[in-house]
Amino acid sequence: MHKLENIAERIRHNFDVRTAKRDEALKQARQLTRACSLAIRAVHRDDKEGMEANLAEAQVLADQLRAELKDHPELFYAGYTQDSLKEFVEANVTCALIQNQPLQTPEELGVEEATDLARGIIEKTRGDVTFSLRGEHLTEAIRNLSVQLSDGQIGAEETSGLSIPINEDD
């Protein structure tokens, strides 16, 4: 019976260690995802300092996550961990593309080369960049239309099909 108690205690201890590691990994994964999100927001606002600070924080968190889970592959390959590392890659790729900087290799980022992972990140980033560019084009078109309307270059008869209110008293 003494042997059974020792086995049960060892198993309980292993579960406690794994639970603590999982809780810490989940916390770090959330922090990593947040730092990545803030880096992407900063680069869209042309806040280079904010972007660099958040990418640096993300790098530290990603390194810690990998180091702390190297002996726990069941936690390292868990969805939340892999998702946060995908966010890390996406943030680095997005920031590099927007700033016209060279992309880092998977080795430089410390991530594995997963074909599906890379394809998903590339497609998502392509969509984000396309959305951003279209938004810039739309903003420019609206600005040009507004200038034309205020300068009287477009008459009321030309805008009759548009749902833009025209104040003729100006």
C-alpha positions in Angstrom: 0.0 0.0 0.0 2.9 2.3 0.7 4.1 2.0 -2.9 0.6 3.0 -4.2 0.7 6.1 -2.0 4.1 7.1 -3.4 3.0 6.5 -7.0 -0.2 8.6 -6.4 1.9 11.4 -4.8 4.3 11.5 -7.7 1.5 11.6 -10.2 -0.2 14.4 -8.2 3.1 16.3 -8.1 3.5 16.0 -11.9 -0.1 17.2 -12.5 0.6 20.2 -10.2 3.8 21.1 -12.0 2.1 20.8 -15.4 -0.9 22.8 -14.3 1.4 25.6 -13.0 3.3 25.5 -16.3 0.1 25.6 -18.3 -1.3 28.5 -16.3 2.0 30.5 -16.7 2.1 29.6 -20.5 -1.5 30.8 -20.9 -0.7 34.1 -19.2 2.4 34.6 -21.3 0.6 33.7 -24.5 -2.0 36.3 -23.7 0.7 38.9 -23.0 2.5 37.9 -26.3 -0.7 38.3 -28.3 -1.4 41.7 -26.7 2.1 43.0 -27.4 1.8 41.8 -31.1 -1.6 43.5 -31.4 -0.2 46.8 -30.0 2.8 46.6 -32.4 0.5 46.3 -35.4 -1.6 49.1 -34.2 1.5 51.3 -33.7 2.8 50.7 -37.1 -0.5 51.6 -38.6 -0.4 54.9 -36.7 3.2 55.4 -37.9 4.4 55.2 -34.3 7.8 53.6 -34.9 8.9 53.8 -31.2 5.7 52.1 -30.0 6.0 49.4 -32.7 9.6 48.7 -31.8 8.9 48.6 -28.1 6.0 46.2 -28.5 8.0 44.0 -30.9 10.8 43.9 -28.4 8.5 42.9 -25.6 6.9 40.3 -27.9 10.4 38.8 -28.7 11.2 38.5 -25.0 7.8 36.8 -24.3 8.1 34.5 -27.2 11.7 33.5 -26.1 10.4 32.9 -22.5 7.5 30.8 -23.7 9.7 28.6 -25.8 12.3 28.2 -23.1 9.8 27.4 -20.3 8.0 24.9 -22.4 10.9 23.1 -24.0 10.4 20.1 -21.7 6.6 20.2 -22.0 5.8 19.6 -25.7 2.1 18.9 -24.8 1.9 22.6 -23.7 4.2 24.0 -26.3 2.0 22.6 -29.1 -1.2 23.5 -27.4 -3.5 25.8 -29.5 -3.1 28.9 -27.3 0.7 28.7 -27.4 0.9 28.1 -31.2 -1.7 30.8 -31.8 0.3 33.4 -29.8 3.5 32.4 -31.8 1.5 32.9 -35.0 0.6 36.3 -33.8 4.2 37.0 -33.1 5.2 36.0 -36.7 2.3 38.0 -38.1 3.3 41.1 -36.2 6.8 40.9 -37.4 5.8 40.3 -41.0 3.1 43.0 -41.0 5.5 45.6 -39.5 8.3 44.7 -41.9 6.0 44.9 -44.9 4.4 48.3 -43.9 7.9 49.8 -43.2 9.4 48.3 -46.4 11.9 46.3 -44.3 13.3 42.8 -45.1 11.4 39.9 -43.6 13.0 37.8 -40.9 13.5 34.1 -41.5 11.7 31.6 -39.3 15.1 30.9 -37.7 15.6 34.5 -36.9 12.2 34.6 -35.3 12.7 31.3 -33.5 9.7 29.6 -35.0 9.3 26.4 -36.8 8.6 26.2 -40.5 5.0 24.9 -40.6 3.6 25.2 -44.2 0.0 25.7 -43.0 1.2 28.2 -40.4 3.1 30.3 -43.0 0.3 30.1 -45.6 -2.2 31.3 -43.0 -0.1 34.2 -41.9 0.7 35.2 -45.4 -2.9 35.2 -46.4 -4.0 37.1 -43.4 -1.3 39.6 -43.8 -2.1 40.0 -47.5 -5.7 40.7 -46.6 -4.7 43.2 -43.9 -2.4 45.0 -46.3 -5.0 45.0 -49.1 -7.6 46.3 -46.7 -5.3 49.1 -45.5 -4.4 50.1 -49.1 -8.1 50.2 -50.2 -8.9 52.3 -47.1 -6.2 54.8 -48.2 -7.5 54.9 -51.7 -11.0 55.4 -50.5 -9.9 58.2 -48.2 -8.0 59.9 -51.0 -11.1 59.6 -53.3 -13.4 61.1 -50.7 -10.9 63.9 -50.1 -10.7 64.7 -53.9 -14.5 64.6 -54.2 -14.8 66.9 -51.2 -12.3 69.4 -52.8 -14.1 69.2 -56.1 -17.5 69.8 -54.5 -16.3 72.8 -52.4 -14.6 74.4 -55.4 -17.7 74.0 -57.5 -16.0 71.8 -60.0 -18.9 69.4 -59.9 -22.3 70.7 -60.5 -25.5 69.6 -58.8 -26.7 67.8 -61.9 -23.6 65.7 -61.9 -24.1 64.7 -58.3 -27.8 64.0 -58.5 -27.2 60.2 -58.4 -24.9 60.6 -55.3 -26.2 60.6 -51.8 -23.9 63.4 -50.8 -25.7 66.4 -49.5 -24.8 69.7 -51.3 -25.2 73.0 -49.6 -25.6 75.5 -52.5 -25.4 78.5 -50.1 -21.6 78.1 -49.7 
